Amino acid sequence: MRPFLPSLLIALLLGCGSDSKPPPAPAGVSLYKSAGSVQCTGGGVSVQEIERQLAGAGIKVLSSTCGSDGKMYPSMCGSPDGRIGIVEVPDSQVQAAARMGFAPLSDLPDATKVPCQ
């Protein structure tokens, strides 16, 4: 009967574990907007400026990064360079962001995240 006691203790200890799971991350949707920069001269807006635009409209930015739209452009000064700002916003604010010119990142299947310069 003694071998039963350690097994019972182990079962009790394992069953008494806490259910303290971290809260789920807020649901968000990845959106993008062209940075408006061009080859040779750069320009355009930074991802920080894109964040400020969204915040000014009352839209919460869950995360942000820089990216490339993955499209091919002719190598010519003044042509677009494909730089985009990628943001994640709550599901409930996607429509408001769309009115500001943001589109779902899923519309750009070849887009990649790149380090911000």
Secondary structure, DSSP 8 states (H G I E B T S, - for coil): -TTHHHHHHHHHHHHT-----------EEEEEEE---BTTTB-S--HHHHHHHHHHTT---SEEEEEE------S-TTSB--EEEEEEEEGGGHHHHHTTT-EEGGG-TT-EEE---
